[in-house]
Amino acid sequence: MKTTTRVAVIGGGVVGCSVLYHLTKLGWSDVMLIERSELTSGSTWHAAGGFHTLNGDTNMAALQGYTIRLYKELEDITGMSCGLHHVGGITLADNRDRFDMLLAERAKHRFMGLETEIVGPEEIARIAPITNLDGIIGALYDPLDGHLDPSGTTHAYAKAARMGGATIETHCMVRETNPRPDGTWDVVTDKGTVHTEHVVNAGGLWAREVGAMAGVYFPLHPMEHQYIVTDDIAEIYERDAEHPHVMDPAGESYLRQEGRGLCIGFYEQTCRPWAVDGTPWSFGHELLPDDFDKIGESIDFAYKRFPVLERAGVKSVIHGPFTFAPDGNPLVGPVPGLRGYWSACGVMAGFSQGGGVGLTLAQWMIEGEPERDVMAMDVARFGNWISPGYTLPKVIENYQKRFSVSYPNEELPAARPNRTTPMYDIFTRLGAVWGQQYGLEVVNYFAQEGEPACETPSFRRSDAFAATGREVRAVRNGVGINELQNFGKYRVAGPGARGWLDRIMAGRVPVPGRVSLTPMLSASGRLIGDFTISCLAETEFQLTASYGAQAFHMRWFLQHEKDDVTIENISDTRTGFQIAGPKAREVLAASTRSDVSDMCFMDVRRMTVGMSDCIVQRLSYTGDLGYEIYCDPTAQRQLWSTLWAAGQDHGMQPFGMRAMMSLRLDRFFGSWMSEFSPDYTAAETGLDRFIAFGKSTPFIGRETAEAERATPPARRLAAFEVQAGDADVHGYEPIWLDGNVAGFCTSGGYSHHAGKSIAFGFLPTERIADGLEVKIEILGQMRPAKLITAPLFDADGRRMRG
């Protein structure tokens, strides 16, 4: 066995073999895979082998499309068969909400270039004649859906990798993974030790155990999953063509042809987690005992939807475990805090996503970053707060909701409340309706007496609409108060802090007492953060960004850290409030003995507010006159009492994130992971106005930024006023121009201040002009829209800056 290699991939399932192949495809041949048993051991060998492109995240859908197209390439390279069956598939909708979801997905597919289509009952009967159409409104048809041979496909990946120079070592048990001081690793096996620059955890069912060897907790859990293969069915084997896939969300089932019969699997509500305290190393090619009681209700429903099943005998039952993350997406990428350690775990849909996962990880490792935004499956989307106690109920919830309608405003209840601030009980008494971000309870809005205590999920304007409007008006007409906990916050200090920031950030680093806004760019010039930099002293800075990107941003910071700089995540040790609105200055003045009359826009000062030592900065994401007031969490309740008491003379009202996201529309403020993400550059989004091109520092991403300054990008972000009905833009709706899809929306909503529906989206740069008329497709309806360039509130910035 080899004793040195550039990359050691642990795990010989479809994902591990895909990673190995893609490393060789991108040029690294000194790579090896280590498998404790045979290839496909674990979940791969008993998978149903279906593949599809449907995914609520457009980048995940694109990677699934790549995976499906890759199989023909593998066959051509290796001469092996993947057992491909491109039969197409339909996803059924039996109610308005399910149909709305399919309409929204079809709209996304338009600008992605996917040839899906909405079909009605008559067309469904032609495509999938075994379907009982009672109650069916329509369906989404995808010609790329199909299935394959799991074992053959995995071995094709393996052969292609070997052809590229890779080594595969089977029947080799990994015992330890030990880091060396230089960042390389010793992978200790029962056949000897392998020294490697990179370790990839593709352990599948054993990913938790493999991660534990390196001292890492991976938030994963296996779930029991069962599908049935029937005996021969005449309505199937007498057809001229193979029957397509049918996904029936109402019945929580998927169905396809298997030989002369059918294969049907279920995501039942009475689901069962497996191996709660750890996956046995002895498990491999075994199955779990049949359990028809667990899927009894699902089978009864399936008999009604597909009556041929009731007359068919059962040929075989496949009951085995699959591993899920809390949100159902894979965990991929460099593990925060561990140099040279990579994750390729939790890929539940291995034959839909495995190719894309392998490509992404190989690009990341070899080229420094993947070609597209992969935040939806980045291992850094979970922080170090996550625990097995949180993971288990979330995985169960995700399994149960595998085929449920996914609403843009839905707040899932499992494992909540988990993390709360000192304000939780106070806000609850005030009527808070809670959401969550990064495990933290965050107020969405405040319900008054007689209003629902929770928001009903919907693709249309929800029952939070009135409350959100009330809070927006409170800010614009008086003063509102909102908690600051859900901002990511970092302390950067030391003699080299200014120089480090000058290189890591594209914008200007402010002088003491001032604040600046700046994009943070990747090496290729794409956005990986939009930050506020507050200079508290010449050698001390506070950075503020998205709360949910903490692990993502800290990973980047630590990858570029210097000896004379200290970088500390203080997101949960520095909290506070923002106050905003025309009366905000009066409230702050009444709460402190410091003179705030001369505090200019983008100033930052230390001052005592009430009894609390605070950092106060003059800015607000609401786009109004406002202040951000930071304090220690132990002082937060006292700070609240001070500000709340001072605010009563000015009609102060609390407001939540629903109002915040409406208020930001008025000033055309973008949002992280909507307008700003690793899919876009600063010039495309308008953040290039914050780049300090005049500084001499070779900041990261400067080359691309300079190139786009000389030659404007092909597309730019714009704002639109939409003649919407009862549904606003949420994101990824296509923008039609001259009868063709010319762009797509990034986010939108209703401006309660202006009384208008607003959308943000990309269009070709040469077509952007004030008043341009377009159409935006919202839930299947073409809605007239007009491009606007003047902000809806405080267009000259007089109130915000005054």
GULUM-402031 format. One record per residue (C-alpha): x, y, z. Coordinates in pm, whole numbers, padded with zeros to 5 digits, always signed. Layout:
<recs>
XYZ;...
</recs>
This chain:
<recs>
+00000+00000+00000;+00116+00356-00072;+00251+00541+00231;+00232+00893+00088;-00029+01068-00125;-00150+01417-00197;-00511+01336-00109;-00655+01052+00095;-01029+01000+00041;-01188+00795+00319;-01495+00605+00199;-01569+00405-00114;-01931+00490-00183;-02052+00682-00486;-01948+01016-00333;-01596+00909-00241;-01543+00761-00588;-01680+01079-00749;-01440+01295-00549;-01150+01069-00649;-01246+01085-01018;-01288+01462-01021;-00951+01515-00856;-00791+01325-01142;-01011+01502-01397;-00880+01838-01274;-00519+01722-01287;-00421+01564-00954;-00316+01203-01009;-00139+01134-00678;-00463+01060-00496;-00597+00752-00323;-00918+00617-00179;-00930+00403+00135;-01231+00176+00191;-01272-00051+00496;-01471-00310+00294;-01573-00323-00074;-01672-00028-00291;-02042+00059-00247;-02053-00075+00110;-02287+00129+00329;-02577+00313+00167;-02467+00307-00197;-02531-00057-00276;-02895-00058-00164;-02993+00285-00304;-03291+00301-00536;-03068+00476-00791;-03307+00750-00896;-03188+01090-01014;-03362+01422-01077;-03285+01794-01109;-03564+01935-00890;-03418+02128-00595;-03532+02448-00426;-03177+02591-00445;-03088+02680-00803;-02718+02606-00759;-02797+02265-00615;-03031+02204-00910;-02752+02303-01150;-02509+02062-00981;-02771+01788-01003;-02803+01862-01374;-02425+01833-01406;-02434+01497-01225;-02695+01356-01460;-02511+01469-01772;-02187+01323-01634;-02303+00960-01651;-02279+00942-02029;-01927+01086-02003;-01832+00814-01755;-01962+00546-01987;-01765+00691-02278;-01443+00714-02072;-01457+00370-01914;-01658+00158-02154;-01866+00052-01853;-02242+00080-01828;-02404+00298-01563;-02738+00132-01640;-02893+00462-01744;-03269+00492-01787;-03363+00847-01893;-03736+00799-01863;-03844+01145-01745;-04054+01212-01441;-04347+01406-01302;-04409+01560-00961;-04779+01571-00877;-04970+01856-00712;-05299+01788-00537;-05360+02132-00387;-05301+02499-00464;-04992+02534-00246;-04819+02235-00404;-04903+02368-00747;-04771+02714-00653;-04444+02550-00552;-04419+02375-00888;-04498+02699-01071;-04220+02872-00875;-03976+02592-00956;-04067+02595-01326;-04004+02970-01334;-03655+02918-01187;-03582+02653-01447;-03647+02898-01731;-03332+03100-01673;-03137+02788-01571;-03197+02638-01915;-03380+02331-01781;-03655+02203-02010;-03919+02129-01750;-04285+02206-01809;-04613+02230-01621;-04867+01970-01736;-05236+01926-01662;-05436+01613-01575;-05488+01507-01939;-05116+01517-02009;-05041+01337-01681;-05274+01057-01789;-05076+01020-02111;-04734+01033-01944;-04812+00819-01638;-05134+00626-01709;-05124+00419-01388;-05189+00738-01186;-05531+00796-01029;-05592+01163-01106;-05861+01225-00844;-05780+01562-00686;-05471+01623-00901;-05439+01984-01026;-05127+01943-01235;-04764+01836-01230;-04410+01937-01320;-04256+01723-01594;-03876+01686-01614;-03735+01493-01911;-03398+01446-01732;-03539+01231-01452;-03436+00869-01452;-03254+00593-01268;-02938+00389-01297;-02742+00097-01158;-02583+00216-00829;-02308-00044-00826;-02220-00006-01194;-02208+00372-01165;-01985+00367-00859;-01743+00126-01026;-01743+00346-01338;-01633+00642-01123;-01365+00420-00970;-01235+00296-01306;-01225+00648-01449;-01029+00760-01141;-00782+00472-01179;-00740+00563-01546;-00642+00911-01424;-00375+00773-01194;-00567+00727-00868;-00513+00436-00630;-00794+00253-00452;-00723+00046-00141;-01014-00174-00029;-01039-00387+00286;-00832-00122+00460;-00969+00008+00790;-00888+00365+00896;-00811+00374+01268;-00688+00730+01324;-00643+01063+01145;-00370+01266+01313;-00263+01619+01211;+00105+01711+01192;+00231+02056+01297;+00279+02154+00932;-00091+02096+00854;-00048+01760+00680;-00206+01440+00809;-00121+01085+00906;-00403+00846+00820;-00344+00537+01031;-00494+00215+00888;-00473-00154+00970;-00236-00187+00673;-00005+00097+00773;+00010+00477+00789;-00045+00709+00494;+00103+01061+00505;-00116+01301+00309;-00155+01671+00243;-00536+01649+00235;-00793+01423+00401;-01144+01391+00257;-01413+01251+00484;-01651+01069+00249;-01744+00821+00517;-02119+00807+00446;-02286+00613+00726;-01959+00637+00921;-01886+01005+00856;-01957+01091+01221;-01711+00830+01339;-01446+00930+01085;-01489+01296+01186;-01452+01209+01553;-01104+01073+01478;-01006+01433+01394;-01201+01581+01684;-01479+01714+01460;-01854+01673+01509;-02041+01637+01181;-02415+01714+01220;-02542+01399+01052;-02774+01117+01138;-02879+00796+00958;-03249+00730+00902;-03414+00402+00813;-03557+00408+00462;-03769+00146+00291;-03875+00077-00065;-04058-00210-00230;-04011-00388-00563;-04326-00555-00696;-04383-00865-00902;-04467-00829-01271;-04750-00589-01354;-04917-00623-01695;-04985-00250-01723;-04608-00201-01695;-04449-00477-01901;-04704-00447-02184;-04613-00080-02245;-04416+00017-02554;-04184+00238-02346;-04055+00239-01991;-04286+00406-01741;-04157+00742-01614;-04087+00834-01254;-04376+00968-01049;-04323+01165-00730;-04640+01197-00525;-04571+01448-00244;-04917+01400-00095;-04841+01032-00051;-04478+01097+00046;-04369+00847-00219;-04159+00807-00532;-04228+00543-00796;-04048+00409-01103;-04040+00100-01320;-03814-00185-01209;-03793-00460-01468;-04146-00580-01539;-04282-00430-01218;-04255-00117-01007;-04030+00019-00735;-04195+00249-00480;-04033+00414-00179;-04170+00619+00106;-04078+00907+00336;-04322+00813+00605;-04423+01029+00902;-04370+00738+01141;-04001+00738+01050;-03726+00594+01262;-03368+00712+01321;-03099+00446+01307;-02774+00402+01500;-02846+00693+01732;-02529+00637+01934;-02300+00554+01643;-02285+00340+01329;-02139-00006+01396;-01815-00066+01205;-01935-00420+01138;-02232-00296+00933;-02189-00292+00556;-02382-00507+00309;-02663-00591+00547;-03022-00473+00534;-03258-00390+00818;-03554-00619+00894;-03868-00552+00688;-04110-00321+00865;-04445-00293+00688;-04614-00149+00997;-04400+00164+00970;-04515+00232+00614;-04868+00094+00642;-05045+00429+00597;-04814+00519+00310;-04893+00194+00131;-05267+00250+00175;-05233+00595+00015;-05020+00453-00266;-05288+00195-00344;-05533+00479-00403;-05293+00686-00613;-05160+00388-00814;-05433+00119-00807;-05216-00134-00997;-05006-00171-00681;-05292-00327-00487;-05304-00615-00734;-04929-00668-00742;-04730-00901-00525;-04413-00799-00344;-04093-00936-00497;-03849-00777-00253;-03821-00519+00024;-03514-00300+00058;-03484-00148+00405;-03158+00028+00484;-03011+00343+00638;-02924+00671+00464;-02749+00967+00625;-02904+01313+00646;-02790+01657+00763;-03037+01874+00959;-03153+02054+00643;-03119+01757+00406;-02831+01904+00202;-02477+01765+00186;-02184+01885+00399;-01908+01976+00154;-01587+02177+00165;-01297+02264+00395;-01382+02200+00759;-01346+02523+00960;-01053+02516+01198;-00876+02217+01038;-00613+02277+00774;-00623+02022+00493;-00938+01843+00617;-01235+01826+00378;-01592+01707+00401;-01796+01517+00141;-02066+01385+00372;-02442+01376+00412;-02509+01331+00041;-02844+01164+00083;-02930+01187-00290;-02597+01044-00403;-02697+00966-00759;-02853+01309-00811;-02582+01507-00634;-02268+01292-00615;-02113+01418-00937;-02170+01781-00845;-02031+01722-00497;-01717+01564-00642;-01668+01848-00891;-01723+02115-00625;-01479+01967-00377;-01211+01905-00641;-01240+02264-00769;-01225+02398-00415;-00917+02194-00331;-00724+02249-00654;-00837+02592-00772;-00905+02754-00435;-01281+02797-00475;-01570+02630-00656;-01708+02783-00975;-02047+02866-00823;-02202+02957-00490;-02238+02634-00291;-02342+02782+00044;-02645+02549+00048;-02409+02254+00096;-02106+02424+00252;-02004+02243+00570;-01952+02591+00722;-02324+02671+00716;-02342+02511+01063;-02144+02657+01350;-01980+02504+01654;-02304+02552+01848;-02462+02251+01680;-02487+01927+01878;-02623+01571+01842;-02920+01682+02055;-03009+01941+01792;-02922+01728+01490;-03147+01431+01569;-03486+01611+01586;-03395+01827+01284;-03301+01522+01076;-03628+01352+01171;-03818+01669+01076;-03635+01692+00744;-03710+01329+00662;-04078+01380+00740;-04091+01693+00525;-03893+01546+00236;-04193+01582+00004;-04370+01864+00184;-04432+02204+00030;-04135+02431+00098;-04259+02784+00162;-04041+03095+00142;-04164+03218+00481;-04180+02884+00661;-04031+02848+01010;-03979+02482+01100;-04051+02397+01466;-03820+02106+01554;-03539+02166+01807;-03671+02511+01896;-03617+02726+02082;-03251+02635+02094;-03033+02945+02130;-03192+03257+02275;-03079+03601+02389;-03157+03769+02725;-03448+03941+02548;-03639+03622+02467;-03895+03640+02749;-03939+04017+02720;-04004+03999+02347;-04234+03700+02391;-04448+03899+02632;-04463+04176+02370;-04611+03930+02118;-04297+03821+01932;-04349+03573+01650;-04018+03394+01629;-03802+03279+01342;-03456+03135+01359;-03120+03201+01198;-02810+02990+01257;-02987+02824+01549;-03075+03157+01714;-03431+03269+01786;-03492+03596+01598;-03811+03805+01605;-03991+03808+01271;-04265+04046+01387;-04480+04133+01688;-04842+04021+01690;-05098+04229+01874;-05400+04096+02060;-05635+03919+01821;-05365+03850+01561;-05229+03499+01496;-04945+03399+01727;-04763+03237+01437;-04734+03308+01065;-04913+03077+00822;-04669+02963+00552;-04760+03080+00204;-04621+03169-00138;-04846+03472-00124;-04873+03763+00119;-04918+03605+00457;-05109+03690+00773;-04797+03879+00890;-04864+04146+00627;-05061+04383+00852;-04823+04353+01147;-04523+04415+00922;-04685+04727+00779;-04758+04856+01128;-04393+04816+01231;-04264+04983+00914;-04484+05285+00976;-04365+05303+01337;-04006+05334+01218;-04069+05578+00935;-04298+05803+01141;-04139+05785+01485;-03884+05540+01619;-03847+05165+01626;-03617+04934+01819;-03473+04606+01697;-03226+04358+01846;-02871+04344+01703;-02782+03992+01810;-02833+03843+01465;-02535+04022+01310;-02206+03841+01272;-01946+04042+01468;-01568+04009+01478;-01293+04182+01673;-00972+04239+01477;-00687+04378+01684;-00311+04403+01699;-00032+04606+01543;-00095+04452+01202;-00475+04483+01211;-00502+04777+00971;-00266+04625+00717;-00441+04288+00736;-00782+04447+00680;-00644+04653+00393;-00555+04331+00214;-00852+04113+00313;-01112+04383+00235;-01153+04561-00100;-01281+04884+00053;-01134+05162+00260;-01024+05092+00616;-01158+05383+00825;-00970+05606+01066;-01044+05592+01441;-01398+05698+01519;-01530+05625+01172;-01711+05342+00993;-01685+05219+00635;-01868+04970+00415;-01671+04724+00206;-01707+04410+00000;-01480+04114+00072;-01374+03930-00244;-01244+03587-00324;-00928+03542-00530;-01142+03531-00845;-01312+03859-00752;-01646+03714-00646;-01829+03837-00335;-01773+03642-00017;-01895+03909+00223;-02030+04261+00261;-01894+04415+00579;-01916+04715+00803;-01573+04809+00947;-01578+05018+01265;-01244+05162+01376;-01251+05174+01758;-00879+05256+01782;-00578+05250+01555;-00519+04885+01642;-00877+04769+01715;-01166+04716+01475;-01514+04566+01485;-01642+04395+01171;-02014+04334+01114;-02171+04103+00857;-02429+03826+00818;-02493+03624+01134;-02547+03303+00939;-02206+03328+00767;-01995+03318+01085;-01817+02986+01024;-01784+03070+00652;-01621+03404+00726;-01404+03284+01016;-01272+03003+00796;-01162+03263+00539;-01011+03491+00804;-00810+03211+00961;-00689+03089+00622;-00531+03435+00582;-00435+03515+00942;-00106+03683+01030;+00106+03663+01347;+00055+04029+01439;-00325+04015+01418;-00584+03864+01652;-00918+03768+01496;-01202+03683+01732;-01563+03589+01661;-01766+03800+01907;-02106+03743+01746;-02254+03607+02069;-02050+03811+02315;-02145+04153+02178;-02513+04230+02136;-02747+04527+02166;-03011+04716+01972;-03061+04946+01680;-03298+05238+01705;-03420+05396+01383;-03659+05662+01265;-03688+06043+01278;-03705+06036+01661;-03401+05810+01708;-03165+06097+01800;-03401+06221+02071;-03422+05872+02222;-03044+05829+02230;-02990+06180+02373;-03234+06102+02653;-03051+05775+02730;-02696+05905+02770;-02506+06198+02926;-02283+06209+02617;-02347+06477+02357;-02476+06304+02042;-02581+06618+01855;-02255+06627+01661;-02244+06255+01586;-02228+06234+01209;-02340+05959+00976;-02086+05670+00988;-01933+05786+01317;-01859+05533+01593;-01800+05618+01961;-01778+05451+02297;-02030+05594+02542;-02232+05502+02846;-02601+05447+02767;-02801+05416+03086;-02570+05207+03303;-02411+05017+03013;-02076+05082+02848;-02159+05068+02478;-02021+05107+02129;-02256+05335+01934;-02239+05386+01560;-02452+05610+01345;-02603+05398+01068;-02902+05173+01014;-03000+04899+00767;-03347+05054+00765;-03205+05342+00556;-03338+05590+00812;-03177+05807+01077;-03052+05542+01315;-02796+05410+01559;-02650+05069+01634;-02579+05034+02007;-02361+04740+02114;-02312+04610+02466;-02216+04301+02663;-02497+04041+02677;-02509+04071+03057;-02602+04438+03016;-02860+04391+02742;-03172+04388+02958;-03063+04703+03139;-02989+04872+02806;-03335+04770+02685;-03498+04923+02992;-03315+05250+02935;-03394+05279+02565;-03753+05157+02604;-03827+05406+02881;-03673+05694+02685;-03862+05587+02374;-04210+05599+02520;-04237+05976+02484;-04167+05930+02112;-04402+05638+02042;-04125+05376+02022;-04233+05037+01888;-04032+04714+01854;-03991+04575+01505;-03872+04246+01362;-03700+04106+01056;-04009+04114+00835;-04024+04493+00877;-03647+04523+00838;-03659+04345+00502;-03940+04573+00388;-03760+04887+00504;-03439+04799+00319;-03635+04783-00009;-03706+05156+00014;-03335+05236-00015;-03244+04953-00254;-03022+04788+00011;-02910+04441-00089;-02908+04136+00136;-02640+03872+00188;-02713+03549-00003;-02975+03732-00210;-02821+04030-00390;-02472+03955-00256;-02330+03604-00286;-02031+03414-00429;-02223+03389-00756;-02175+03761-00822;-01900+04021-00844;-01889+04364-00683;-01939+04540-01017;-02243+04328-01102;-02413+04417-00773;-02307+04779-00740;-02080+04712-00443;-01787+04829-00654;-01875+05183-00541;-01729+05083-00203;-01402+04948-00346;-01101+05165-00269;-00934+05152-00608;-00707+05437-00501;-00530+05237-00230;-00201+05074-00328;-00264+04749-00141;-00296+04440-00364;-00620+04338-00193;-00761+03993-00264;-00967+03993-00584;-00821+04324-00707;-00734+04195-01054;-01095+04105-01136;-01228+04424-00978;-00989+04635-01188;-01083+04444-01504;-01453+04505-01446;-01381+04869-01378;-01223+04893-01723;-01481+04675-01895;-01824+04675-01729;-01979+04334-01660;-02240+04185-01891;-02511+04208-01628;-02597+04441-01342;-02837+04449-01053;-03142+04674-01086;-03459+04755-00893;-03812+04715-01025;-04158+04829-00928;-04390+04533-00990;-04760+04532-01057;-04801+04231-00834;-05121+04067-00722;-05123+03894-00385;-04774+03749-00428;-04442+03933-00434;-04101+03829-00564;-03903+03599-00334;-03607+03517-00558;-03509+03352-00888;-03825+03454-01075;-03738+03508-01443;-03740+03858-01589;-03884+03873-01941;-03773+04135-02192;-03884+04148-02555;-04054+03810-02518;-03746+03629-02384;-03601+03551-02044;-03329+03815-02007;-03254+03794-01635;-03375+03679-01296;-03476+03822-00960;-03259+03798-00651;-03517+03901-00390;-03810+04130-00339;-04112+04205-00129;-04364+04472-00043;-04257+04823+00051;-04512+04916+00316;-04376+05271+00320;-04430+05326-00053;-04723+05087-00091;-04551+04911-00381;-04420+04566-00466;-04045+04585-00528;-03801+04338-00683;-03426+04327-00734;-03277+04137-01024;-03012+04110-01292;-03049+04233-01651;-02799+04284-01934;-02602+04598-01857;-02677+04764-02191;-03054+04737-02135;-03064+04893-01789;-03241+05230-01805;-03487+05413-01586;-03844+05329-01687;-03756+05012-01882;-04067+04793-01898;-04028+04421-01835;-04239+04132-01710;-04161+03924-01404;-04307+03574-01382;-04459+03521-01037;-04634+03188-00973;-04698+03140-01342;-04836+03491-01397;-04659+03751-01613;-04657+04065-01398;-04571+04402-01560;-04275+04572-01395;-04080+04894-01444;-03712+04952-01375;-03662+05230-01120;-03345+05414-01020;-03462+05658-00751;-03498+05518-00396;-03852+05514-00260;-03754+05686+00065;-03511+05969+00144;-03379+05964-00212;-03112+06227-00142;-03011+06063+00189;-03085+06382+00382;-03261+06214+00673;-03022+05920+00694;-02715+06148+00689;-02853+06462+00849;
</recs>
